[in-house]
Amino acid sequence: MNIQFEKVTENNIDEVLKLDVKEDQKTLIESVSECLREAAEKSCWRPVGIYNNGILIGFAMYCFWKEDSPNGRVWMDRFLIDASFQGKGYGSAAFPLLLERIKEEYQCSEIYLSVFKDNKLAISIYEKNGFRFNGEKDIKGEDIMVLRLCGDCMQ
């Protein structure tokens, strides 16, 4: 696999908007159009297309969010692999690379995300990459997970 991330721009937005998850996953994550609307409202969001060998396979969005804690938090807010590419290992390959990108961009010591407890597949990927539940819930009632980073290592 040759995973790359590209900023969502006018050059790829039409293709990115066609990305979708499986029908039974639609209640577990916002649509790409909802994410891009949110990104247009708050400039902190970084929406990116996930590509494998130049083919769009997914979408992610992250940011440094200042509004939920005194020092702010880095959030890996959205991560999805298009339904037609699921089950082929792309999520497992792309997710750690996305974390590395976020870590490098923000030089952060923690990365947060939120997930519905019944999203077992996502939780499995998150836990394999070191995320742990911290007992908090976000404003939508999702459970918050955190990845604590140490220097050059992730733990």
C-alpha positions as CSV (number, residue, x, y, z in Angstrom):
1,M,0.0,0.0,0.0
2,N,1.1,3.5,-0.7
3,I,-1.1,5.8,1.5
4,Q,-1.1,9.5,1.1
5,F,-3.2,12.4,2.5
6,E,-4.3,15.3,0.5
7,K,-6.0,18.5,1.7
8,V,-9.6,18.8,0.4
9,T,-9.6,21.5,-2.2
10,E,-11.8,22.6,-5.1
11,N,-9.7,20.1,-7.2
12,N,-10.9,17.0,-5.3
13,I,-14.0,18.1,-3.3
14,D,-16.5,16.5,-5.8
15,E,-14.7,13.2,-5.6
16,V,-14.4,13.4,-1.8
17,L,-18.1,14.2,-1.4
18,K,-18.9,10.8,-3.1
19,L,-17.3,8.9,-0.3
20,D,-19.7,7.0,1.9
21,V,-19.7,4.3,4.5
22,K,-21.8,1.1,4.6
23,E,-25.5,1.5,5.4
24,D,-25.2,0.1,8.9
25,Q,-22.4,2.6,9.7
26,K,-24.2,5.8,8.8
27,T,-25.4,6.4,12.3
28,L,-21.9,6.1,13.7
29,I,-20.2,8.9,11.8
30,E,-21.2,12.2,10.2
31,S,-21.3,12.3,6.4
32,V,-18.5,13.9,4.5
33,S,-20.7,16.8,3.5
34,E,-21.5,17.4,7.2
35,C,-17.8,17.3,8.0
36,L,-16.9,19.8,5.2
37,R,-19.7,22.1,6.3
38,E,-18.3,22.0,9.8
39,A,-14.8,22.7,8.4
40,A,-16.1,25.7,6.5
41,E,-17.6,27.1,9.7
42,K,-14.4,26.6,11.9
43,S,-11.0,27.2,10.3
44,C,-9.2,24.9,12.7
45,W,-10.5,21.8,11.0
46,R,-8.1,20.0,8.6
47,P,-10.2,17.8,6.2
48,V,-8.1,15.4,4.1
49,G,-8.7,12.8,1.5
50,I,-7.0,9.4,2.1
51,Y,-5.5,8.0,-1.1
52,N,-3.8,4.7,-2.0
53,N,-1.6,4.9,-5.1
54,G,-3.5,8.0,-6.2
55,I,-7.0,6.5,-5.7
56,L,-9.3,8.2,-3.2
57,I,-10.3,5.6,-0.6
58,G,-11.3,7.6,2.5
59,F,-11.6,10.8,4.4
60,A,-10.3,12.2,7.7
61,M,-10.6,15.4,9.6
62,Y,-8.6,16.7,12.6
63,C,-7.8,19.9,14.4
64,F,-6.4,21.7,17.4
65,W,-9.6,22.5,19.3
66,K,-9.3,25.3,21.9
67,E,-12.8,25.3,23.2
68,D,-13.0,22.2,25.4
69,S,-10.1,22.6,27.8
70,P,-7.9,25.4,29.2
71,N,-5.0,24.4,26.9
72,G,-7.0,23.0,24.0
73,R,-6.9,19.5,22.6
74,V,-5.8,17.9,19.4
75,W,-8.7,15.9,17.9
76,M,-8.7,13.2,15.3
77,D,-12.3,13.9,14.7
78,R,-13.3,11.9,11.6
79,F,-11.9,8.8,9.9
80,L,-13.7,6.8,7.3
81,I,-12.9,4.4,4.5
82,D,-15.3,4.3,1.7
83,A,-17.7,1.3,1.7
84,S,-16.2,-0.1,-1.5
85,F,-12.7,-0.2,0.0
86,Q,-13.6,-1.5,3.5
87,G,-12.3,-4.9,4.6
88,K,-9.1,-4.7,2.5
89,G,-6.7,-3.4,5.3
90,Y,-6.8,0.3,4.2
91,G,-8.1,1.5,7.6
92,S,-5.4,-0.4,9.5
93,A,-2.7,0.9,7.2
94,A,-3.9,4.6,7.0
95,F,-4.8,5.2,10.6
96,P,-1.3,5.0,12.1
97,L,0.0,7.2,9.3
98,L,-2.7,9.8,10.0
99,L,-1.7,9.8,13.7
100,E,1.9,10.4,12.7
101,R,0.8,13.3,10.5
102,I,-1.2,14.8,13.3
103,K,1.7,14.3,15.8
104,E,4.1,16.0,13.5
105,E,1.8,18.9,12.6
106,Y,0.9,19.8,16.1
107,Q,3.8,18.5,18.1
108,C,1.3,17.3,20.7
109,S,1.5,15.0,23.7
110,E,-2.1,13.7,23.4
111,I,-4.6,13.0,20.6
112,Y,-8.3,12.7,21.4
113,L,-11.2,11.2,19.5
114,S,-14.8,10.2,20.4
115,V,-16.7,7.1,19.4
116,F,-20.0,5.5,20.0
117,K,-19.6,2.4,22.2
118,D,-21.3,0.2,19.6
119,N,-18.8,1.1,16.9
120,K,-16.7,-2.0,17.7
121,L,-14.7,-2.0,14.5
122,A,-13.5,1.6,15.0
123,I,-12.8,0.9,18.7
124,S,-10.7,-2.1,17.7
125,I,-8.6,0.0,15.3
126,Y,-8.2,2.8,17.9
127,E,-7.2,0.5,20.7
128,K,-4.6,-1.3,18.4
129,N,-3.1,2.1,17.9
130,G,-2.9,2.9,21.7
131,F,-6.1,4.8,22.4
132,R,-7.8,4.3,25.7
133,F,-11.1,5.4,27.1
134,N,-10.7,8.2,29.6
135,G,-14.2,8.2,31.1
136,E,-15.3,11.5,29.5
137,K,-18.1,12.0,27.0
138,D,-18.3,14.6,24.2
139,I,-21.2,17.0,23.6
140,K,-23.0,14.4,21.5
141,G,-22.7,11.7,24.2
142,E,-19.9,9.8,22.5
143,D,-17.2,8.2,24.7
144,I,-13.8,10.0,24.5
145,M,-10.6,8.1,23.9
146,V,-7.1,9.5,24.2
147,L,-3.7,8.5,22.9
148,R,-0.8,9.7,25.1
149,L,2.4,10.4,23.2
150,C,5.9,10.4,24.7
151,G,8.7,12.0,22.8
152,D,9.2,10.1,19.6
153,C,7.1,7.1,20.7
154,M,3.4,6.5,20.9
155,Q,2.1,4.6,23.9
